[in-house]
Amino acid sequence: MLKRFFIICSGADTDILKDCSVGEQNKYAGIGATVFFTAIMAFIAASYALYTVFDNLFTAIFFGFIWGLLIFNLDRYIVSTIKKTGNVIDELIQASPRIILAIIIAVVISKPLELKIFEKEINQVLLEQKNDMTLSNKTQIAKQFDPTIASLQGDINRLQNEITNKEAEVNQLYDTYIAEAEGTAGTKLLGKGPVYKEKRDKHDTLLAELNQLKEENKAKINSIETQIVQLKNDYDAEVLNTQPIINNFDGLMARVNALGKLPWLPSLFIFLLFLAIETSPIFAKLVSPKGAYDFKLEDHESAIKTNLLQNKNQQQTMLKTDYALNDRIYSDIEREDELYNYKRKKARELMQLQADAFYKKQKNVL
């Protein structure tokens, strides 16, 4: 049962092959087994690749099964359409398009399995890329908020400088009126005279302005700091919202690109392995000698071709004969007086009817 199944997988004509030797049957069973297991590998590879895309096991298995059937059908078609002619050059020319197709299939099959085999290394590359993307993302988002925050921080510094400058003026006036009271500066008269009182009043006025300025600027600074805190919160929220996009940067294309950053030699050997598996049915049939199945298949196709040519020639001969008979029949009828007189009579009657109709029409007009 298993042998018959593999023979069906090879695309061979079972009716012809059953009359061949056991060795010939085993050869095509081996070719069919290669086709079947190549499709199994394609199913596994496609299921894994689709799982990375859909992140759903049942969806990946379903579409992977469809892909496996497609590869199975292609391989079976490729092998079954290669005909043994006994001429190596002709067979290679015949198989060259199929070999190219097999190479394409090998690339498609091997790539998802490479992703699975080198999964840990690919994850490391993706981690480094995600870290770089996170830093770059934070820098780009910061460019949206930093100018505004810097401007607000400048406003805070300006308000604080106003307070500092005013305090410096107040302190200077304090030192002035104290020095006047001590007699070390100004009038240099010890005691609290009129000049002292004038300087003290000026200091007190400026001190009141300083206290009012502190209250006003403190309220402004608190408002600005609230805006800065809100901007920083908006920045953190924007970073938090965009981070999942970076965290999910591990799809099929991202993994393929990450695989390209790894050393190419291991990937090359895996590709060559699958290329050998995919092309093995083709080369097995090319290198195998022309066997009994090939001779019987060629004889069967030649018989059908000969029969078609015979039918075509016979139809052409019958058509030619029919043309010749028709020519003779109508030629003999042409010489019969009875047919001539009958047709002459009918033509005369038709012309009389036309003349009568014309006469009536003209009479009505007049």
DRENVOTI-890364 format. One record per residue (C-alpha): residue number from 0; residue in one letter; x, y, z. Coordinates in steps of 0.001 Angstrom, whole numbers, plus 500000, padded with zeros to 6 digits. Last residue first. Layout:
<rec num="NUM" residuo="A" X="X" Y="Y" Z="Z"/>
...
This chain:
<rec num="365" residuo="L" X="448212" Y="557967" Z="437777"/>
<rec num="364" residuo="V" X="450010" Y="556573" Z="440864"/>
<rec num="363" residuo="N" X="447559" Y="553703" Z="441145"/>
<rec num="362" residuo="K" X="448221" Y="552706" Z="437532"/>
<rec num="361" residuo="Q" X="451985" Y="552740" Z="438116"/>
<rec num="360" residuo="K" X="451668" Y="550330" Z="441054"/>
<rec num="359" residuo="K" X="449335" Y="548023" Z="439153"/>
<rec num="358" residuo="Y" X="451703" Y="547830" Z="436152"/>
<rec num="357" residuo="F" X="454727" Y="547122" Z="438390"/>
<rec num="356" residuo="A" X="452896" Y="544238" Z="440082"/>
<rec num="355" residuo="D" X="451895" Y="542764" Z="436726"/>
<rec num="354" residuo="A" X="455505" Y="542954" Z="435450"/>
<rec num="353" residuo="Q" X="456888" Y="541273" Z="438603"/>
<rec num="352" residuo="L" X="454341" Y="538481" Z="438327"/>
<rec num="351" residuo="Q" X="455267" Y="537937" Z="434674"/>
<rec num="350" residuo="M" X="458993" Y="537802" Z="435584"/>
<rec num="349" residuo="L" X="458317" Y="535116" Z="438216"/>
<rec num="348" residuo="E" X="456262" Y="533032" Z="435796"/>
<rec num="347" residuo="R" X="459074" Y="533128" Z="433174"/>
<rec num="346" residuo="A" X="461673" Y="532105" Z="435797"/>
<rec num="345" residuo="K" X="459505" Y="529148" Z="436835"/>
<rec num="344" residuo="K" X="459237" Y="527938" Z="433252"/>
<rec num="343" residuo="R" X="462979" Y="528248" Z="432619"/>
<rec num="342" residuo="K" X="463707" Y="526270" Z="435851"/>
<rec num="341" residuo="Y" X="461501" Y="523437" Z="434639"/>
<rec num="340" residuo="N" X="462954" Y="523509" Z="431107"/>
<rec num="339" residuo="Y" X="466534" Y="523331" Z="432403"/>
<rec num="338" residuo="L" X="465791" Y="520511" Z="434881"/>
<rec num="337" residuo="E" X="464264" Y="518450" Z="432054"/>
<rec num="336" residuo="D" X="467130" Y="519241" Z="429690"/>
<rec num="335" residuo="E" X="469798" Y="517562" Z="431967"/>
<rec num="334" residuo="R" X="473421" Y="518745" Z="431319"/>
<rec num="333" residuo="E" X="473885" Y="520638" Z="434661"/>
<rec num="332" residuo="I" X="472722" Y="517571" Z="436581"/>
<rec num="331" residuo="D" X="475798" Y="515683" Z="435387"/>
<rec num="330" residuo="S" X="478201" Y="518463" Z="436552"/>
<rec num="329" residuo="Y" X="476377" Y="518691" Z="439878"/>
<rec num="328" residuo="I" X="477004" Y="514983" Z="440513"/>
<rec num="327" residuo="R" X="480614" Y="515019" Z="439311"/>
<rec num="326" residuo="D" X="481606" Y="518004" Z="441531"/>
<rec num="325" residuo="N" X="479836" Y="516494" Z="444532"/>
<rec num="324" residuo="L" X="481734" Y="513234" Z="444083"/>
<rec num="323" residuo="A" X="485115" Y="515053" Z="443928"/>
<rec num="322" residuo="Y" X="484396" Y="517076" Z="447106"/>
<rec num="321" residuo="D" X="483358" Y="513911" Z="448949"/>
<rec num="320" residuo="T" X="486581" Y="512188" Z="447917"/>
<rec num="319" residuo="K" X="488675" Y="515082" Z="449293"/>
<rec num="318" residuo="L" X="486747" Y="515013" Z="452590"/>
<rec num="317" residuo="M" X="487179" Y="511243" Z="452897"/>
<rec num="316" residuo="T" X="490930" Y="511568" Z="452235"/>
<rec num="315" residuo="Q" X="491282" Y="514344" Z="454857"/>
<rec num="314" residuo="Q" X="489373" Y="512302" Z="457405"/>
<rec num="313" residuo="Q" X="491572" Y="509267" Z="456731"/>
<rec num="312" residuo="N" X="494734" Y="511339" Z="457102"/>
<rec num="311" residuo="K" X="493546" Y="512712" Z="460471"/>
<rec num="310" residuo="N" X="492506" Y="509292" Z="461725"/>
<rec num="309" residuo="Q" X="495873" Y="507856" Z="460733"/>
<rec num="308" residuo="L" X="497743" Y="510707" Z="462422"/>
<rec num="307" residuo="L" X="495712" Y="510231" Z="465618"/>
<rec num="306" residuo="N" X="496401" Y="506499" Z="465599"/>
<rec num="305" residuo="T" X="500113" Y="507096" Z="465132"/>
<rec num="304" residuo="K" X="500180" Y="509550" Z="468050"/>
<rec num="303" residuo="I" X="498311" Y="507136" Z="470307"/>
<rec num="302" residuo="A" X="500663" Y="504319" Z="469363"/>
<rec num="301" residuo="S" X="503680" Y="506571" Z="469882"/>
<rec num="300" residuo="E" X="502414" Y="507538" Z="473356"/>
<rec num="299" residuo="H" X="502051" Y="503874" Z="474343"/>
<rec num="298" residuo="D" X="505442" Y="502974" Z="472892"/>
<rec num="297" residuo="E" X="507092" Y="505875" Z="474737"/>
<rec num="296" residuo="L" X="505392" Y="504818" Z="477967"/>
<rec num="295" residuo="K" X="506475" Y="501241" Z="477409"/>
<rec num="294" residuo="F" X="510079" Y="502278" Z="476733"/>
<rec num="293" residuo="D" X="510132" Y="504615" Z="479749"/>
<rec num="292" residuo="Y" X="508649" Y="501936" Z="482023"/>
<rec num="291" residuo="A" X="511194" Y="499393" Z="480823"/>
<rec num="290" residuo="G" X="514084" Y="501627" Z="481801"/>
<rec num="289" residuo="K" X="516100" Y="504486" Z="480349"/>
<rec num="288" residuo="P" X="519042" Y="504762" Z="482671"/>
<rec num="287" residuo="S" X="518802" Y="506835" Z="485878"/>
<rec num="286" residuo="V" X="520855" Y="510025" Z="485899"/>
<rec num="285" residuo="L" X="517992" Y="512286" Z="484794"/>
<rec num="284" residuo="K" X="515334" Y="510637" Z="486971"/>
<rec num="283" residuo="A" X="517430" Y="510904" Z="490095"/>
<rec num="282" residuo="F" X="518414" Y="514418" Z="489025"/>
<rec num="281" residuo="I" X="514772" Y="515508" Z="489019"/>
<rec num="280" residuo="P" X="513812" Y="513669" Z="492211"/>
<rec num="279" residuo="S" X="516937" Y="515101" Z="493958"/>
<rec num="278" residuo="T" X="516191" Y="518707" Z="492993"/>
<rec num="277" residuo="E" X="514179" Y="519545" Z="496117"/>
<rec num="276" residuo="I" X="516370" Y="517580" Z="498529"/>
<rec num="275" residuo="A" X="519605" Y="518965" Z="497051"/>
<rec num="274" residuo="L" X="518201" Y="522491" Z="497163"/>
<rec num="273" residuo="F" X="517123" Y="521843" Z="500729"/>
<rec num="272" residuo="L" X="520671" Y="520950" Z="501709"/>
<rec num="271" residuo="L" X="522152" Y="523777" Z="499625"/>
<rec num="270" residuo="F" X="519930" Y="526254" Z="501486"/>
<rec num="269" residuo="I" X="521078" Y="524845" Z="504830"/>
<rec num="268" residuo="F" X="524705" Y="525098" Z="503685"/>
<rec num="267" residuo="L" X="524225" Y="528707" Z="502575"/>
<rec num="266" residuo="S" X="522574" Y="529680" Z="505841"/>
<rec num="265" residuo="P" X="525594" Y="528352" Z="507750"/>
<rec num="264" residuo="L" X="527956" Y="530372" Z="505468"/>
<rec num="263" residuo="W" X="526101" Y="533699" Z="505552"/>
<rec num="262" residuo="P" X="527239" Y="534943" Z="508964"/>
<rec num="261" residuo="L" X="524323" Y="536836" Z="510595"/>
<rec num="260" residuo="K" X="523072" Y="540228" Z="509383"/>
<rec num="259" residuo="G" X="520874" Y="538590" Z="506732"/>
<rec num="258" residuo="L" X="519054" Y="536676" Z="509460"/>
<rec num="257" residuo="A" X="518041" Y="540015" Z="510964"/>
<rec num="256" residuo="N" X="516519" Y="541013" Z="507620"/>
<rec num="255" residuo="V" X="514577" Y="537735" Z="507501"/>
<rec num="254" residuo="R" X="513502" Y="538240" Z="511102"/>
<rec num="253" residuo="A" X="512216" Y="541756" Z="510398"/>
<rec num="252" residuo="M" X="510387" Y="540516" Z="507298"/>
<rec num="251" residuo="L" X="508672" Y="537726" Z="509252"/>
<rec num="250" residuo="G" X="507620" Y="539842" Z="512194"/>
<rec num="249" residuo="D" X="509716" Y="540756" Z="515240"/>
<rec num="248" residuo="F" X="509071" Y="544473" Z="515694"/>
<rec num="247" residuo="N" X="506298" Y="543903" Z="518208"/>
<rec num="246" residuo="N" X="508310" Y="545595" Z="520980"/>
<rec num="245" residuo="I" X="508871" Y="548600" Z="518733"/>
<rec num="244" residuo="I" X="505146" Y="549019" Z="518120"/>
<rec num="243" residuo="P" X="504526" Y="548374" Z="521821"/>
<rec num="242" residuo="Q" X="506873" Y="551327" Z="522639"/>
<rec num="241" residuo="T" X="504809" Y="553911" Z="520773"/>
<rec num="240" residuo="N" X="502156" Y="554373" Z="523456"/>
<rec num="239" residuo="L" X="504642" Y="554413" Z="526356"/>
<rec num="238" residuo="V" X="506872" Y="556949" Z="524616"/>
<rec num="237" residuo="E" X="503846" Y="559145" Z="523956"/>
<rec num="236" residuo="A" X="502723" Y="558783" Z="527579"/>
<rec num="235" residuo="D" X="506199" Y="559691" Z="528853"/>
<rec num="234" residuo="Y" X="506248" Y="562793" Z="526641"/>
<rec num="233" residuo="D" X="502744" Y="563781" Z="527714"/>
<rec num="232" residuo="N" X="503828" Y="563409" Z="531353"/>
<rec num="231" residuo="K" X="506857" Y="565578" Z="530628"/>
<rec num="230" residuo="L" X="504590" Y="568169" Z="529003"/>
<rec num="229" residuo="Q" X="502259" Y="568087" Z="532016"/>
<rec num="228" residuo="V" X="505190" Y="568513" Z="534413"/>
<rec num="227" residuo="I" X="506421" Y="571479" Z="532341"/>
<rec num="226" residuo="Q" X="502946" Y="573040" Z="532374"/>
<rec num="225" residuo="T" X="502758" Y="572625" Z="536149"/>
<rec num="224" residuo="E" X="506214" Y="574178" Z="536426"/>
<rec num="223" residuo="I" X="504902" Y="577157" Z="534438"/>
<rec num="222" residuo="S" X="501965" Y="577604" Z="536786"/>
<rec num="221" residuo="N" X="504180" Y="577279" Z="539862"/>
<rec num="220" residuo="I" X="506623" Y="579803" Z="538366"/>
<rec num="219" residuo="K" X="503797" Y="582281" Z="537688"/>
<rec num="218" residuo="A" X="502493" Y="581936" Z="541262"/>
<rec num="217" residuo="K" X="506017" Y="582341" Z="542624"/>
<rec num="216" residuo="N" X="506527" Y="585329" Z="540341"/>
<rec num="215" residuo="E" X="503513" Y="587125" Z="541805"/>
<rec num="214" residuo="E" X="504330" Y="586291" Z="545424"/>
<rec num="213" residuo="K" X="508009" Y="587106" Z="545024"/>
<rec num="212" residuo="L" X="507193" Y="590355" Z="543243"/>
<rec num="211" residuo="Q" X="504901" Y="591388" Z="546105"/>
<rec num="210" residuo="N" X="507652" Y="590647" Z="548617"/>
<rec num="209" residuo="L" X="510192" Y="592544" Z="546532"/>
<rec num="208" residuo="E" X="507853" Y="595533" Z="546092"/>
<rec num="207" residuo="A" X="507456" Y="595623" Z="549859"/>
<rec num="206" residuo="L" X="511240" Y="595505" Z="550221"/>
<rec num="205" residuo="L" X="511568" Y="598357" Z="547701"/>
<rec num="204" residuo="T" X="509284" Y="600505" Z="549802"/>
<rec num="203" residuo="D" X="511089" Y="599531" Z="552999"/>
<rec num="202" residuo="H" X="514452" Y="600383" Z="551463"/>
<rec num="201" residuo="K" X="513279" Y="603806" Z="550278"/>
<rec num="200" residuo="D" X="511832" Y="604463" Z="553703"/>
<rec num="199" residuo="R" X="515159" Y="603526" Z="555361"/>
<rec num="198" residuo="K" X="517094" Y="605772" Z="552970"/>
<rec num="197" residuo="E" X="514899" Y="608743" Z="553824"/>
<rec num="196" residuo="K" X="514988" Y="607959" Z="557545"/>
<rec num="195" residuo="Y" X="518784" Y="607725" Z="557495"/>
<rec num="194" residuo="V" X="518999" Y="611021" Z="555654"/>
<rec num="193" residuo="P" X="516701" Y="612594" Z="558265"/>
<rec num="192" residuo="G" X="518818" Y="611358" Z="561152"/>
<rec num="191" residuo="K" X="519177" Y="608018" Z="562813"/>
<rec num="190" residuo="G" X="522458" Y="608191" Z="564612"/>
<rec num="189" residuo="L" X="526176" Y="608650" Z="563966"/>
<rec num="188" residuo="L" X="526939" Y="611213" Z="561330"/>
<rec num="187" residuo="K" X="529034" Y="609939" Z="558451"/>
<rec num="186" residuo="T" X="526819" Y="611882" Z="556019"/>
<rec num="185" residuo="G" X="526875" Y="608864" Z="553596"/>
<rec num="184" residuo="A" X="529100" Y="606099" Z="555000"/>
<rec num="183" residuo="T" X="530466" Y="604788" Z="558330"/>
<rec num="182" residuo="G" X="528141" Y="606824" Z="560550"/>
<rec num="181" residuo="E" X="526476" Y="603772" Z="562079"/>
<rec num="180" residuo="A" X="523021" Y="604941" Z="561003"/>
<rec num="179" residuo="E" X="524238" Y="605810" Z="557506"/>
<rec num="178" residuo="A" X="525967" Y="602393" Z="557201"/>
<rec num="177" residuo="I" X="522688" Y="600748" Z="558173"/>
<rec num="176" residuo="Y" X="520868" Y="602881" Z="555553"/>
<rec num="175" residuo="T" X="523255" Y="601819" Z="552810"/>
<rec num="174" residuo="D" X="523536" Y="598142" Z="553751"/>
<rec num="173" residuo="Y" X="519763" Y="597854" Z="553615"/>
<rec num="172" residuo="L" X="519677" Y="599725" Z="550286"/>
<rec num="171" residuo="Q" X="522153" Y="597180" Z="548841"/>
<rec num="170" residuo="N" X="520148" Y="594285" Z="550248"/>
<rec num="169" residuo="V" X="516982" Y="595638" Z="548620"/>
<rec num="168" residuo="E" X="518751" Y="596082" Z="545265"/>
<rec num="167" residuo="A" X="520183" Y="592546" Z="545454"/>
<rec num="166" residuo="E" X="516779" Y="591188" Z="546404"/>
<rec num="165" residuo="K" X="515308" Y="592878" Z="543296"/>
<rec num="164" residuo="N" X="517981" Y="591298" Z="541116"/>
<rec num="163" residuo="T" X="517326" Y="587866" Z="542616"/>
<rec num="162" residuo="I" X="513562" Y="588209" Z="542237"/>
<rec num="161" residuo="E" X="513900" Y="589254" Z="538585"/>
<rec num="160" residuo="N" X="516396" Y="586468" Z="538072"/>
<rec num="159" residuo="Q" X="513830" Y="583975" Z="539371"/>
<rec num="158" residuo="L" X="511281" Y="585242" Z="536835"/>
<rec num="157" residuo="R" X="513813" Y="585012" Z="534015"/>
<rec num="156" residuo="N" X="514874" Y="581516" Z="535106"/>
<rec num="155" residuo="I" X="511239" Y="580383" Z="535141"/>
<rec num="154" residuo="D" X="510659" Y="581854" Z="531649"/>
<rec num="153" residuo="G" X="513757" Y="580048" Z="530411"/>
<rec num="152" residuo="Q" X="512361" Y="576803" Z="531798"/>
<rec num="151" residuo="L" X="509209" Y="577478" Z="529812"/>
<rec num="150" residuo="S" X="511232" Y="577938" Z="526624"/>
<rec num="149" residuo="A" X="513269" Y="574805" Z="527337"/>
<rec num="148" residuo="I" X="510063" Y="572816" Z="527926"/>
<rec num="147" residuo="T" X="508608" Y="574076" Z="524632"/>
<rec num="146" residuo="P" X="511795" Y="573285" Z="522706"/>
<rec num="145" residuo="D" X="512121" Y="569863" Z="524412"/>
<rec num="144" residuo="F" X="508604" Y="568607" Z="523633"/>
<rec num="143" residuo="Q" X="508553" Y="567623" Z="519924"/>
<rec num="142" residuo="K" X="512285" Y="566948" Z="519789"/>
<rec num="141" residuo="A" X="511789" Y="564589" Z="522747"/>
<rec num="140" residuo="I" X="509622" Y="562355" Z="520541"/>
<rec num="139" residuo="Q" X="512477" Y="561943" Z="518060"/>
<rec num="138" residuo="T" X="515020" Y="561240" Z="520787"/>
<rec num="137" residuo="K" X="512724" Y="558745" Z="522507"/>
<rec num="136" residuo="N" X="512167" Y="556952" Z="519207"/>
<rec num="135" residuo="S" X="515896" Y="556831" Z="518481"/>
<rec num="134" residuo="L" X="516577" Y="555329" Z="521892"/>
<rec num="133" residuo="T" X="513804" Y="552782" Z="521440"/>
<rec num="132" residuo="M" X="514900" Y="552003" Z="517864"/>
<rec num="131" residuo="D" X="518447" Y="551329" Z="519031"/>
<rec num="130" residuo="N" X="517143" Y="549048" Z="521771"/>
<rec num="129" residuo="K" X="514818" Y="547310" Z="519289"/>
<rec num="128" residuo="Q" X="517713" Y="546750" Z="516865"/>
<rec num="127" residuo="E" X="519848" Y="545236" Z="519618"/>
<rec num="126" residuo="L" X="516979" Y="542988" Z="520653"/>
<rec num="125" residuo="L" X="516348" Y="542006" Z="517016"/>
<rec num="124" residuo="V" X="519972" Y="540908" Z="516639"/>
<rec num="123" residuo="Q" X="519735" Y="538860" Z="519833"/>
<rec num="122" residuo="N" X="516427" Y="537339" Z="518719"/>
<rec num="121" residuo="I" X="518039" Y="536380" Z="515398"/>
<rec num="120" residuo="E" X="520816" Y="534542" Z="517253"/>
<rec num="119" residuo="K" X="518261" Y="532671" Z="519327"/>
<rec num="118" residuo="E" X="516091" Y="531807" Z="516299"/>
<rec num="117" residuo="F" X="518927" Y="530495" Z="514142"/>
<rec num="116" residuo="I" X="517265" Y="527124" Z="513501"/>
<rec num="115" residuo="K" X="513769" Y="528647" Z="513341"/>
<rec num="114" residuo="L" X="514661" Y="531402" Z="510884"/>
<rec num="113" residuo="E" X="516662" Y="528919" Z="508820"/>
<rec num="112" residuo="L" X="513533" Y="526766" Z="508732"/>
<rec num="111" residuo="P" X="511554" Y="529719" Z="507340"/>
<rec num="110" residuo="K" X="514215" Y="530320" Z="504614"/>
<rec num="109" residuo="S" X="514625" Y="526713" Z="503465"/>
<rec num="108" residuo="I" X="511204" Y="526194" Z="501876"/>
<rec num="107" residuo="V" X="511050" Y="529380" Z="499818"/>
<rec num="106" residuo="V" X="514657" Y="529025" Z="498662"/>
<rec num="105" residuo="A" X="514109" Y="525368" Z="497726"/>
<rec num="104" residuo="I" X="510964" Y="526307" Z="495752"/>
<rec num="103" residuo="I" X="512950" Y="528839" Z="493731"/>
<rec num="102" residuo="I" X="515679" Y="526260" Z="493080"/>
<rec num="101" residuo="A" X="513041" Y="523710" Z="491993"/>
<rec num="100" residuo="L" X="511606" Y="526219" Z="489519"/>
<rec num="99" residuo="I" X="515057" Y="526709" Z="488032"/>
<rec num="98" residuo="I" X="515490" Y="522923" Z="487849"/>
<rec num="97" residuo="R" X="512119" Y="522626" Z="486092"/>
<rec num="96" residuo="P" X="513134" Y="525185" Z="483504"/>
<rec num="95" residuo="S" X="516405" Y="523236" Z="482931"/>
<rec num="94" residuo="A" X="514783" Y="519763" Z="482711"/>
<rec num="93" residuo="Q" X="514114" Y="519687" Z="478960"/>
<rec num="92" residuo="I" X="517495" Y="521230" Z="478216"/>
<rec num="91" residuo="L" X="519094" Y="518654" Z="480510"/>
<rec num="90" residuo="E" X="517146" Y="515815" Z="478820"/>
<rec num="89" residuo="D" X="518152" Y="516995" Z="475365"/>
<rec num="88" residuo="I" X="521805" Y="517160" Z="476397"/>
<rec num="87" residuo="V" X="521710" Y="513699" Z="478014"/>
<rec num="86" residuo="N" X="520166" Y="511983" Z="474975"/>
<rec num="85" residuo="G" X="518438" Y="508688" Z="475897"/>
<rec num="84" residuo="T" X="515031" Y="510329" Z="475543"/>
<rec num="83" residuo="K" X="513705" Y="509939" Z="479088"/>
<rec num="82" residuo="K" X="510742" Y="512255" Z="479549"/>
<rec num="81" residuo="I" X="510527" Y="514792" Z="482367"/>
<rec num="80" residuo="T" X="506852" Y="515716" Z="482794"/>
<rec num="79" residuo="S" X="506220" Y="513398" Z="485762"/>
<rec num="78" residuo="V" X="509053" Y="514864" Z="487842"/>
<rec num="77" residuo="I" X="508000" Y="518491" Z="487478"/>
<rec num="76" residuo="Y" X="504287" Y="517717" Z="487925"/>
<rec num="75" residuo="R" X="504930" Y="515779" Z="491120"/>
<rec num="74" residuo="D" X="507130" Y="518593" Z="492413"/>
<rec num="73" residuo="L" X="504472" Y="521202" Z="491640"/>
<rec num="72" residuo="N" X="501647" Y="519144" Z="493189"/>
<rec num="71" residuo="F" X="503628" Y="518490" Z="496349"/>
<rec num="70" residuo="I" X="504613" Y="522154" Z="496599"/>
<rec num="69" residuo="L" X="500943" Y="523170" Z="496344"/>
<rec num="68" residuo="L" X="499857" Y="520527" Z="498846"/>
<rec num="67" residuo="G" X="502481" Y="521797" Z="501312"/>
<rec num="66" residuo="W" X="501246" Y="525362" Z="500818"/>
<rec num="65" residuo="I" X="497674" Y="524329" Z="501604"/>
<rec num="64" residuo="F" X="498913" Y="522496" Z="504721"/>
<rec num="63" residuo="G" X="500821" Y="525609" Z="505782"/>
<rec num="62" residuo="F" X="497625" Y="527626" Z="505316"/>
<rec num="61" residuo="F" X="495783" Y="525374" Z="507750"/>
<rec num="60" residuo="I" X="498698" Y="524908" Z="510171"/>
<rec num="59" residuo="A" X="499317" Y="528667" Z="510430"/>
<rec num="58" residuo="T" X="495634" Y="529415" Z="510983"/>
<rec num="57" residuo="F" X="495445" Y="526741" Z="513679"/>
<rec num="56" residuo="L" X="498556" Y="527989" Z="515509"/>
<rec num="55" residuo="N" X="497757" Y="531716" Z="515518"/>
<rec num="54" residuo="D" X="500550" Y="534302" Z="515703"/>
<rec num="53" residuo="F" X="499474" Y="535435" Z="512222"/>
<rec num="52" residuo="V" X="502924" Y="536355" Z="510808"/>
<rec num="51" residuo="T" X="505325" Y="534300" Z="512940"/>
<rec num="50" residuo="Y" X="502872" Y="531402" Z="512667"/>
<rec num="49" residuo="L" X="502922" Y="531827" Z="508887"/>
<rec num="48" residuo="A" X="506670" Y="531147" Z="508780"/>
<rec num="47" residuo="Y" X="506331" Y="528150" Z="511106"/>
<rec num="46" residuo="S" X="503501" Y="526663" Z="509065"/>
<rec num="45" residuo="A" X="505380" Y="527319" Z="505806"/>
<rec num="44" residuo="A" X="508469" Y="525453" Z="507009"/>
<rec num="43" residuo="I" X="506522" Y="522480" Z="508345"/>
<rec num="42" residuo="F" X="504390" Y="522168" Z="505187"/>
<rec num="41" residuo="A" X="507436" Y="522570" Z="502921"/>
<rec num="40" residuo="M" X="509224" Y="519812" Z="504835"/>
<rec num="39" residuo="I" X="506186" Y="517555" Z="504330"/>
<rec num="38" residuo="A" X="506130" Y="518478" Z="500613"/>
<rec num="37" residuo="T" X="509777" Y="517424" Z="500339"/>
<rec num="36" residuo="F" X="508797" Y="514213" Z="502108"/>
<rec num="35" residuo="F" X="506243" Y="513419" Z="499394"/>
<rec num="34" residuo="V" X="508459" Y="514248" Z="496425"/>
<rec num="33" residuo="T" X="511305" Y="512158" Z="497841"/>
<rec num="32" residuo="A" X="508890" Y="509285" Z="498472"/>
<rec num="31" residuo="G" X="507670" Y="509548" Z="494864"/>
<rec num="30" residuo="I" X="511236" Y="509245" Z="493516"/>
<rec num="29" residuo="G" X="511815" Y="506222" Z="495731"/>
<rec num="28" residuo="A" X="508549" Y="504620" Z="494548"/>
<rec num="27" residuo="Y" X="509651" Y="505328" Z="490986"/>
<rec num="26" residuo="K" X="512850" Y="503348" Z="491455"/>
<rec num="25" residuo="N" X="511067" Y="500621" Z="493428"/>
<rec num="24" residuo="Q" X="508687" Y="500033" Z="490513"/>
<rec num="23" residuo="E" X="511585" Y="499683" Z="488096"/>
<rec num="22" residuo="G" X="513285" Y="497236" Z="490462"/>
<rec num="21" residuo="V" X="510065" Y="495248" Z="490810"/>
<rec num="20" residuo="S" X="509907" Y="494774" Z="487035"/>
<rec num="19" residuo="C" X="507335" Y="496423" Z="484805"/>
<rec num="18" residuo="D" X="503706" Y="495399" Z="484199"/>
<rec num="17" residuo="K" X="502506" Y="497490" Z="487171"/>
<rec num="16" residuo="L" X="504330" Y="500520" Z="485724"/>
<rec num="15" residuo="I" X="502064" Y="500832" Z="482690"/>
<rec num="14" residuo="D" X="498800" Y="500900" Z="484638"/>
<rec num="13" residuo="T" X="500414" Y="502986" Z="487409"/>
<rec num="12" residuo="D" X="501377" Y="505801" Z="485038"/>
<rec num="11" residuo="A" X="504076" Y="507630" Z="486989"/>
<rec num="10" residuo="G" X="503401" Y="510899" Z="488852"/>
<rec num="9" residuo="S" X="505992" Y="510131" Z="491543"/>
<rec num="8" residuo="C" X="503381" Y="510564" Z="494294"/>
<rec num="7" residuo="I" X="501343" Y="507727" Z="492735"/>
<rec num="6" residuo="I" X="504417" Y="505504" Z="493027"/>
<rec num="5" residuo="F" X="504749" Y="506613" Z="496674"/>
<rec num="4" residuo="F" X="501171" Y="505518" Z="497361"/>
<rec num="3" residuo="R" X="501722" Y="502194" Z="495613"/>
<rec num="2" residuo="K" X="504748" Y="501526" Z="497801"/>
<rec num="1" residuo="L" X="502813" Y="502410" Z="500949"/>
<rec num="0" residuo="M" X="500000" Y="500000" Z="500000"/>
